[in-house]
Amino acid sequence: MTQPATIWRASGPRPPLPDHLRTALSLAADGVPVLPLRRGKVPFANCPACTGNACGGRPNMRTPGPCRCPGVCHAWAAATTDPAVVASPAWAAAWRRAVCVGYHPGGADLTVVDLDDAEAIAWARTALPATRTVPTTRGEHWIYRGSMPSRNAVRPGVDIKSTMAYARYLGPGTGPMADLPDAVRALAVKEPSPVRPAAHAAVVPAGVGGECPHRTPAYLERGIAMAEQRITEASSAVHANVYRTFLAVLSTHGRCGCLTDAHVARLFAAAQSKGETARHCADAWTNARTTLGL
């Protein structure tokens, strides 16, 4: 595993950044792949020879692919730790126009949880382990040691930037860096696309024929109580835990028609007590039903 860059272990206030190229070279020396970002804090566009990936593109940082463009026109995939490339004449014009330094977190074995506003920060302080934080224009970057797939809008105001993504470098930040937790990895797990029912996660349709396997109401009651407990005792990865619990309940109790609105409401209430919204609950329930073919 790539060792995270030592610059992230620094402490104290964010240093001034009068020279983007100097900052980029410092980051590159510490193992952080860098690239210049232009106005709008976005990467430079493809050069004419690479427009529309006519060159074949650069599928990832470690395997550049067929393109041999010496410029910086492939966004995160152009990020590099090679000082000869960072300071090359091909990149010079881009650095003159750059408004800030970008970097590829996944290439440095890092993950950035981008918290876009105060509400997202408040959520993170209760749901995620503390780690190194870097202030941004409107919120904070929480930086963890370890890489994972990137995904935007995992929650309102929350993006994950790691592999195949770039982030702005805004200074070393403060606080010790924690290992990437399961709670962050679970945020990027994609559930099946929901098939919206006419009703809002109501009673599960009864199965066709056959005797009810529950035999006594106590069996179903015990199953619902255990599901509530599993949700409320979850200490991390709440969203994924809720989905898996709904899936387990439906796989056992979802085909005979015994589940009622009251049972579903109890499960939703348990999930909402852990911070899930009614919409998240409805989507997770619908996705679980779809997965099981109910």
N, C-alpha and C positions, 0 to 999 in steps of 0.2 A: 504493500500500500504506500502511495506517495505520502511523504511527511508534509503536513501543512506548513505553509511559509512562516518563517520566524517573525516576520514583520507583524503578524497578527497577535503575537504574544506581547507586543509592546504595551505600555500603559501610559496613562496621562492624557492630556487634551490632544485634540486632533492637530497635527502640524500644518502650517501654512503650505499651500501648494502653488508656488509662483511659477514653477517650471514643470509642465506636464511630462515632458520627455524625461527629465531627471527622476520624477516620481515613478514613471513607467520602468525605467532601468533598475531602480531600486527594488521594485516589486518583482521584476523578472529575475533578478539575482537571487531572490528568496523563493523562487519556484512558482510564482504566480503568473500565468499566461496573461498578457496584456494586449490592449488594442486602444487606439484613439477613438473618442466619440465626438461627433460633430454637433452643431446647433440642434436643439431638441433632445440632446443626450441620447442620440441613436447612432448606430454604426454608419460608416461611409457606404454609399451605394456601390453596386458592381461597376467596374470599369467597362468601357464599351466591349472589350473582348469577352467579358464574362457575363454580360447582360443575359438575364433569363437562364443562368447556369449553362450557357452554351459551351462553356469550357469543361463541363463535367462536374463542377462544384468541388467542395471539400466536405465530405460526409462527416468527418470528425477531426478533432485536433491532432490526434496521434497518427491518423492515416490520412494524409492530405488529399489523396485521390489524384486524378489525372491533371488537375489544374496546377500550373507552375507560375501563376501570376505573382510577381514580386510585390504587388501592392497590398492594401489592407481592405480589400473589397468583399470579404466573405464573412463579415460580422464575427460572431463568437469563434467560428472555425478558423479565422485568421489569427486569433490570439496566439502569442508565442512567448517563450521565455528566452529566446535566442537574442542576446544583446546586439548582435550584428544585424539582425533583421529589424529590431525595434529602432535602432539608430541609423538605418539604411537610407540612402537617397530616395528610394521608392516610397518610404513612409514619411519623408521630411515634410512634404506639402500637407499631408494629413495632420501632422503634429502642429503645424503652423495654424491650421484652421480649427483644431480640436478645442472643445470647451471643457473637457474633463477626460480622465483616464478610465477606461473600462477594463474589466478582467473577466476571465472564464472561471467561475468558482469550482466547477467539477474538475477542471484540469489541475487544480491545486488541492484536490481532495477536500473541498469545502462545500457547504450548503448554506445559502442565504435565505432566511425567511424574511421576506419584504413586507413589513407592516406599514400600511399606507396612512393610517390615521389613529387618533387617540382610542377609538373603540377597538380597533384591531390590537393595539398595544395592551389594552386592558384585558382582552381575551387571552393574549399570549402569556401574560403574567400569572394567570390562573391555570392555564392548560399546558404550558410547555416548561421544561427545565430552563433555569437561568443559564445564560451563556454570554459570550462577548457581544456587546451591542454598539452600534454605530448610529448616531443621529443622522437623519435625512431631512429633506426640506419639509416634509409633512409628518414623518413618522420615525421609524427605526428599522435598521437591518439587524437581525439576530443571526450570528454566524456560528455554525456548528462544524465540528471536525468530522468529515465523512462526506461522501457524494451520493447522489440519488437522482432519479429522473426529475426534471423540472416540470412544473405545472402552474399555470396562472389561475387565479380566482378559486383557490381551494376553499376559501371562506370569504365573506365580505371584507375587502381591503387587505387580503393576504395572498401573496404570490410566493412560490418556491423557485429559486434560481440556483441551479447546480450544473448538471450535465447539459450540453447543447443549449446554453443560455449565457448571457453576460449580465454583469452588474456594474454599477458605478463604484469606483474607489473613492471613499469619502473620509479616509483616515483609518488608523488602526483600531479605534474604538476603545472601550474600557471593559474590564471584567475578564475573568478566566474563560477560556473556550471549553465548552462541553462537547462530549461525543454526540453524534447525531442520534437522537432518540427515536424509538418506535412511534411516538406520538406525531412526529413530523413525517416520517415515512408513510404512515397511514393516511395522511392528508392527500397524498398523491395517488392513492389507490382509486381507480375508476370503477364505479359500479356500472352494471348494465344500464343502457339508456332507458329511462322510465317510459312505460306505456300508460298514459294518463287514463285512469278509469273515470266513469261519470261521477261516481261517489268518491268521497275523500277517505280512502282506506277503510271502508266499512266492513261489513260481515263477509267472511270468506265463503264462497259458494260451497254447498255440500257436495260430497263425492257422489259418484254414480253407483248406486247399489252397494251391497256389502253391509255388514254389521259394524256399528261404531266400535272402534278398538279401545276406547277409553273405559268402557264398562261402568265406571263409577265417576261421579263429578269430582271426587277427590283427586283423581289422577290428573285431570286437566287443571284443577286449582293448584296442585303442587307444581306443575310445569310452568304456569304463569308466574307463580311466586318465585320460582328459581330464576326465571328470565328477568324479572324485576331486580332481583338481587344481583345478577350478573352485570346488569347495566349500571346500577347505582354504585357498585363497588369498583367499577373500572377506574384505574388511576391514570391511564393514558390511552391514546388512540380511541377516544370515545366514539367518534363517528363510525369507524370500522367495527368497533365492538357492538354498537347498536345494530348495524346491518347484519352482522353474523348472528346476533341473538334473534333478530326477527326471522332470519333464514331458518334457524334451528326450531323455533316455535312453529313456523308454518310447515316444515318438513315432517313434524310429528303430529301436529294438531290441525293442519290446514285442509284436509281432504274430506272430512266427514260432516262439516257444517256445525261443529260444536262451538267454534269461536264466535263470540258475540261482540257488539260494539263496546260493551263494558270491558271485555278482556283487552281489546285493542287500545282503548283509552288508558288502561292501566300501564300498558307498555309505553305508550306515547308519553304519559306523565313521568315515568321513570327516566326516559331519554331527555325530556325537557328539563328535568331537575339537574341534569349534567351539562346543560347549556345548548342542547340541540333545539332548533326551531321547529314549529309545527310543520313547516314546508319540508325541512330535512327529514322529519319522521315519516311524512306521507310518501316522499320519494323513496326512502329506504324500504318502506313496507311494500310499495308497488314494485320496486326492483326485485325484492326477494320473491314476491309472487310470480313475477315474470320468469325469474330464473328457474323456479320449480314447475312452471307451466300451469299455474293455478288460475 
